[in-house]
Amino acid sequence: MKITTEPLESRQVCLTIEIDEEQAQQAMQRAARQISKQVDIPGFRKGKAPYGLILQRFGEDTVRKEAAEALVEEVYEQALEQEEIEPYTSAKLDEIELRPITFTFTVPLQPTVELGDYRDYRLKHKKVKVSKKEVQEALEEIRLQNAMLELVERPLAMGDGAVISLVATVDGERILEKNELRIMAEIEATYPAPGFAEAIVGMEAGDERTFTLALPDDSPREDLRGREAEFNVKMIEVYDQIIPALDDDLARTVGSFDSLKQLEARVKESLQLRAQMEADRDYSEQVLNAILERAQIEYPPIMLERTLDRVVEDFEGTVKRETMLSLEDYLRLRNETRETLREELTPNAEAQLKRTLMLGEVVRLEELEVSDEEVDARIRASSAPWGVRADEVRASLSSDRGKAAVRNRLLGSKAMLRLVAIAKGEATDEQGSEKKGAEEEE
């Protein structure tokens, strides 16, 4: 058996296996016996027809083809072992030649990840500060959230509340109908269309008004985005918005605060916590992207295809939840196909794959581990919010596949935390010292 390998781009290798004629003849003998068992040949019991007669009756190429198909898996495994090739997944059989019997495979190899000097990377971590202006804006928002509405008999003014009935049409098609819809007349409002609040200002209870506005660019129906719609509005009630004073009474109304000062302190603390969390997320992303830019990552195309399959599957689930449409109907409305969707989502899938491979290499190099207790704790925490379905979710996550997925997510999180600690200069270098010492002893 003659084996040749030729490296291909993107972590693949072309594997050619040529069978020597002696082995081919033995395989053809076995193939001929198998053929004779499956057909009726006059004068011979099944399986007893001589080899020469089988060749004469069915042709040598037919017997060679049967022999080749019987050999393919066996010789492929032998070739992998002999050449010490570790495939990522099953190879693609590109071609079979019969004279001599020769197989050509494209073998996807395991991905490679080189992180370089990732332990030397540093990035300054900033502590955020909340300004007095931000605190005051948050307190003002609390005032607005606790505003009271009082029925009045006067024309609607900006900032008022209203109860209306409306019908919206586009080219005679009724696209929206609401009875007793409660809205606030605010300049920044975009529902049901930008400029709607301005268009109804001045209306009193009992008034009707018809006007035309352009629908927003983010309308649920793509075919209506930016189109002119005719709105017919009837004003039912007008409400004055009474905003409470920013004082101790408001603080006691909002929660268990004795004074405005306590409320202000809690607001500042919450803003500080939220801002720091956002800053930490941004910092983690900067660290991750910086390590990715330094890394050299190669993988076979099939690996990206499988990742893309999962990304498309996740996208399909999102479409069903948010639009109640099947993916096919959603794509039809957008005048797209699954192929164009896959092209659109490929960069996202590629980014996910590179991130996963990089974090996996960090797990290996840093010798990170996740205990069974940590996995069980995460399963309990993840299933608890599901209420009556908690047992069902817990059972799913507790399966072998579910636990593996939870473990991988936890390992990915630990890898990310380790990279952040390294970037801050807070990671201990014990492992690195141990490895260096071991290398020197060798």
C-alpha positions in Angstrom: 0.0 0.0 0.0 1.5 3.3 -1.1 0.5 6.4 0.8 1.2 10.0 -0.2 0.1 13.2 1.7 -0.1 16.7 0.4 -0.8 19.6 2.8 -3.7 21.8 1.7 -4.7 25.3 3.0 -7.0 25.8 6.0 -5.9 22.8 8.0 -6.6 20.0 5.5 -4.5 17.4 3.9 -4.9 15.5 0.6 -4.4 11.8 1.4 -3.8 9.4 -1.6 -3.8 5.6 -1.0 -2.7 3.3 -3.8 -3.4 -0.4 -3.2 -0.8 -2.9 -4.4 -2.1 -5.4 -7.0 -1.7 -8.4 -4.7 -4.0 -6.8 -2.1 -6.4 -5.7 -4.9 -6.6 -9.2 -6.3 -7.5 -10.6 -2.8 -10.2 -8.0 -2.4 -11.5 -8.8 -5.8 -11.7 -12.5 -5.0 -13.8 -11.6 -1.9 -16.0 -9.2 -3.9 -16.6 -11.8 -6.6 -17.8 -14.3 -4.0 -20.1 -11.7 -2.6 -21.5 -11.0 -6.0 -22.1 -14.7 -6.7 -24.1 -14.9 -3.5 -26.5 -12.2 -4.6 -27.2 -13.4 -8.2 -28.4 -16.5 -9.9 -25.9 -18.1 -12.2 -27.1 -21.2 -14.2 -25.3 -24.4 -13.2 -24.0 -23.1 -9.9 -25.4 -22.7 -6.4 -25.3 -19.2 -5.0 -21.8 -18.3 -3.8 -20.2 -21.2 -5.7 -19.6 -19.7 -9.2 -15.9 -19.6 -10.1 -14.0 -16.3 -10.0 -13.2 -16.3 -13.7 -16.9 -16.7 -14.6 -17.8 -13.8 -12.4 -15.2 -11.6 -14.1 -16.4 -12.7 -17.5 -20.1 -12.2 -16.8 -19.9 -8.8 -14.9 -16.7 -7.4 -16.1 -13.4 -6.8 -14.2 -14.2 -3.1 -13.6 -17.4 -4.0 -11.7 -15.5 -6.4 -9.5 -12.8 -3.9 -8.9 -15.3 -1.3 -8.0 -17.0 -3.7 -5.5 -13.5 -4.5 -4.1 -12.6 -0.8 -3.8 -15.8 0.0 -1.9 -15.2 -2.8 0.5 -11.6 -1.7 1.1 -12.1 2.0 1.5 -12.8 2.3 5.3 -10.1 -0.3 6.2 -7.3 1.3 4.2 -8.2 4.8 5.3 -7.9 3.8 9.0 -4.6 2.1 8.3 -3.3 5.2 6.4 -4.2 7.5 9.3 -2.4 5.3 11.7 0.7 4.9 9.5 1.0 8.6 8.7 0.0 9.6 12.3 -2.8 11.9 11.1 -5.4 13.0 13.7 -8.5 14.1 11.8 -10.9 16.6 13.1 -13.8 14.6 11.7 -14.6 12.2 8.8 -12.7 12.8 5.6 -14.3 13.5 2.2 -13.7 10.7 -0.4 -12.9 12.8 -3.5 -12.1 10.0 -6.1 -11.7 6.3 -6.6 -9.5 5.0 -9.4 -9.7 1.3 -10.4 -6.3 0.6 -12.2 -4.6 0.5 -9.8 -7.2 0.9 -7.0 -6.5 4.3 -5.6 -8.4 6.5 -3.1 -8.0 10.2 -2.8 -9.3 11.8 0.4 -9.5 15.4 1.7 -8.9 15.1 5.5 -9.8 17.9 7.8 -7.2 18.3 10.6 -7.5 19.4 14.1 -7.4 23.2 14.5 -4.2 24.9 15.7 -4.1 27.9 18.0 -0.9 29.9 18.7 -1.4 32.6 21.4 2.1 33.9 21.5 3.1 36.0 24.5 -0.4 36.4 25.7 0.8 36.4 29.4 2.8 39.6 28.7 -0.2 41.6 27.5 -1.3 44.5 29.8 -4.2 46.9 29.6 -4.9 49.7 32.1 -8.2 49.1 33.9 -10.1 52.3 34.7 -12.5 52.9 37.6 -15.6 54.8 36.5 -17.1 57.8 38.4 -20.7 59.0 38.3 -21.1 62.7 37.9 -23.6 64.8 39.8 -25.4 65.6 36.6 -26.0 61.8 36.0 -27.4 61.5 39.5 -29.7 64.4 39.0 -30.9 63.1 35.6 -31.7 59.8 37.3 -33.6 61.5 40.1 -35.6 63.5 37.5 -36.5 60.2 35.7 -37.8 58.9 39.1 -40.0 62.0 39.4 -41.4 61.4 35.9 -42.0 57.7 36.7 -44.1 58.7 39.7 -46.1 61.4 38.0 -49.8 61.5 38.4 -52.3 62.0 35.6 -55.3 64.2 36.2 -58.3 64.4 33.8 -58.7 67.9 32.3 -61.0 69.6 29.9 -58.7 71.5 27.7 -56.7 70.9 24.4 -53.8 68.4 24.6 -50.4 70.0 25.2 -47.0 68.5 24.8 -46.2 66.5 27.9 -49.9 65.5 28.5 -51.4 62.1 28.6 -54.2 61.1 26.3 -56.6 58.3 25.6 -57.3 58.0 21.9 -58.8 55.7 19.2 -56.9 55.5 15.9 -57.0 53.8 12.6 -53.9 53.8 10.2 -54.1 52.9 6.6 -51.6 52.6 3.7 -53.0 52.7 0.2 -56.4 51.7 1.7 -55.0 48.7 3.7 -55.8 49.0 7.4 -52.4 48.3 9.1 -53.2 49.5 12.6 -56.4 49.9 14.7 -56.5 50.8 18.4 -59.4 51.6 20.7 -58.8 53.5 23.9 -55.0 53.6 23.4 -53.2 55.4 26.2 -50.2 57.5 25.1 -48.0 60.3 26.4 -47.5 63.3 24.1 -43.7 63.5 24.1 -41.4 65.0 21.4 -39.1 62.0 21.3 -41.9 59.5 20.9 -41.8 57.5 17.7 -44.9 55.3 18.1 -47.0 54.8 16.1 -44.9 57.1 13.8 -42.4 59.9 14.3 -44.3 63.2 14.7 -47.5 61.6 15.9 -47.4 63.5 19.2 -47.0 66.9 17.5 -49.9 66.0 15.1 -52.4 65.5 17.9 -51.4 68.5 20.1 -54.3 70.9 20.4 -57.1 68.3 20.1 -59.8 68.2 22.8 -62.0 65.4 24.0 -64.4 64.5 21.1 -62.2 66.0 18.4 -61.3 64.0 15.3 -58.3 64.6 13.1 -56.8 63.0 10.0 -53.2 63.5 8.9 -50.4 61.7 7.0 -47.0 60.6 8.5 -44.1 58.5 7.3 -43.8 55.2 9.1 -40.6 54.5 11.0 -37.6 52.7 9.4 -37.8 50.0 12.1 -41.4 49.1 11.5 -42.1 45.3 12.1 -43.3 45.0 8.5 -40.4 45.7 6.2 -42.6 46.5 3.3 -44.1 49.4 5.2 -40.9 51.0 6.4 -40.7 54.7 5.3 -44.2 54.5 3.6 -46.7 57.2 4.0 -49.6 56.2 6.3 -52.9 58.0 6.9 -53.9 58.3 10.5 -57.5 59.0 11.7 -57.5 59.9 15.4 -60.3 60.5 17.8 -59.5 62.2 21.1 -61.3 60.5 24.0 -59.6 62.0 27.1 -56.9 64.5 28.0 -54.8 64.2 31.2 -52.5 66.7 32.8 -49.2 65.2 34.0 -48.5 66.3 37.6 -44.9 65.7 38.5 -44.1 65.4 42.2 -41.5 67.5 43.9 -38.0 66.2 44.5 -38.2 65.9 48.3 -38.4 63.5 51.2 -42.0 62.6 50.4 -41.0 61.3 47.0 -38.1 59.3 48.6 -40.6 57.6 50.9 -43.0 56.9 48.0 -40.3 55.3 45.9 -39.0 52.9 48.6 -37.8 52.4 52.1 -36.0 55.7 52.3 -36.3 58.2 55.2 -35.0 61.1 53.2 -34.2 62.4 49.7 -30.5 62.2 50.7 -30.8 58.4 51.2 -32.5 58.0 47.9 -29.8 60.1 46.2 -27.1 57.9 47.8 -28.8 54.7 46.6 -29.3 56.2 43.1 -25.6 57.1 42.9 -24.6 53.6 44.1 -26.8 51.9 41.5 -25.4 54.2 38.7 -21.9 53.5 39.9 -22.5 49.7 39.9 -24.1 49.8 36.4 -21.4 52.0 34.9 -18.6 49.8 36.4 -20.3 46.6 35.0 -20.5 48.2 31.6 -16.8 49.4 31.8 -15.8 45.9 32.9 -17.6 44.3 29.9 -15.9 46.8 27.6 -12.6 46.0 29.2 -13.1 42.3 28.8 -13.9 42.7 25.1 -10.8 44.9 24.6 -8.6 42.2 26.2 -10.3 39.4 24.2 -9.9 41.3 20.9 -6.3 42.1 21.6 -5.4 38.5 22.4 -7.3 37.4 19.2 -5.4 39.9 17.1 -2.1 38.4 18.3 -3.2 34.8 18.0 -2.7 32.6 14.9 -5.7 30.4 14.5 -6.3 27.9 11.7 -9.2 25.4 11.3 -10.7 23.3 8.6 -13.7 24.6 6.6 -16.0 22.0 8.0 -15.5 23.4 11.5 -16.8 26.8 10.3 -19.7 25.2 8.5 -20.8 23.4 11.7 -20.5 26.6 13.7 -22.5 28.4 11.0 -25.2 25.7 11.3 -25.5 26.5 15.0 -25.6 30.3 14.4 -28.4 29.9 11.8 -30.3 27.6 14.2 -30.0 30.2 17.0 -31.2 32.9 14.5 -34.1 30.8 13.5 -35.1 30.4 17.2 -34.9 34.2 17.7 -37.1 34.8 14.6 -39.8 32.5 15.9 -39.8 34.1 19.4 -39.8 37.7 18.2 -41.9 37.5 15.1 -43.9 34.3 15.4 -42.9 33.5 11.8 -41.1 30.5 10.4 -37.6 31.2 9.1 -38.8 30.5 5.5 -41.6 33.1 5.8 -39.3 35.6 7.4 -36.8 35.3 4.6 -39.5 35.5 2.0 -40.6 38.8 3.4 -37.0 40.0 3.2 -36.6 38.6 -0.3 -33.7 36.5 1.0 -32.8 32.8 0.9 -31.1 30.4 3.4 -28.0 30.7 1.2 -27.9 34.5 1.5 -28.6 34.3 5.2 -25.7 32.0 5.7 -23.4 34.4 3.8 -24.7 37.2 6.0 -24.1 35.3 9.2 -20.7 33.9 8.2 -18.6 36.7 9.8 -20.4 36.2 13.1 -19.9 32.4 13.0 -16.2 32.9 12.2 -15.8 35.3 15.1 -17.6 32.9 17.5 -15.3 30.0 16.3 -12.1 31.9 16.8 -13.2 33.1 20.2 -14.1 29.5 21.2 -10.8 28.1 20.0 -8.8 30.8 21.6 -10.5 30.4 25.0 -10.1 26.6 24.7 -6.4 27.1 24.3 -6.3 29.3 27.3 -8.0 26.6 29.3 -5.4 24.1 28.2 -2.3 26.3 28.8 -3.6 27.6 32.1 -4.7 24.2 33.2 -8.2 25.4 34.1 -10.7 23.0 35.5 -14.4 22.9 36.5 -15.6 20.6 39.3 -18.7 18.6 39.2 -20.0 20.7 42.1 -19.6 23.8 40.0 -21.5 22.2 37.1 -24.4 21.1 39.4 -24.5 24.6 41.0 -24.8 26.3 37.6 -27.5 23.8 36.5 -29.5 24.7 39.7 -29.1 28.4 39.2 -30.0 28.2 35.4 -33.1 26.1 35.9 -34.5 28.0 39.0 -36.0 31.0 37.1 -38.1 28.6 34.9 -40.7 28.2 37.6 -43.1 25.3 36.8 -40.7 24.2 34.0 -37.7 24.2 36.3 -37.6 20.4 36.7 -37.8 19.9 32.9 -34.9 22.4 32.3 -32.9 20.8 35.1 -33.3 17.3 33.6 -32.2 18.6 30.2 -29.1 20.3 31.5 -28.3 17.2 33.7 -28.0 14.9 30.7 -24.5 14.0 29.5 -24.8 16.5 26.6 -26.3 19.2 28.8 -23.6 18.9 31.5 -20.9 19.0 28.8 -22.3 22.2 27.5 -22.5 23.7 31.0 -19.0 22.7 31.7 -17.7 24.2 28.5 -19.4 27.5 29.2 -17.9 27.6 32.7 -14.5 26.8 31.4 -14.9 29.6 28.8 -15.9 32.0 31.6 -12.8 31.0 33.6 -10.6 31.5 30.6 -12.0 35.0 30.1 -11.5 35.9 33.8 -7.9 34.6 33.6 -7.1 36.7 30.6 -8.6 39.8 32.3 -6.5 39.0 35.4 -3.4 38.7 33.2 -4.1 42.0 31.5 -4.6 43.8 34.8 -1.3 42.2 36.1 -3.2 40.4 38.8 -2.6 36.8 37.6 -0.2 34.7 39.6 2.7 33.3 37.5 3.1 30.1 39.4 2.2 27.9 36.5 4.6 29.6 34.2 7.4 29.3 36.7 6.7 25.6 37.2 6.7 24.9 33.4 9.9 26.9 32.9 11.6 25.0 35.7 10.5 21.7 34.3 11.9 22.6 30.9 15.2 23.6 32.4 15.5 20.2 34.2 14.9 18.4 31.0 
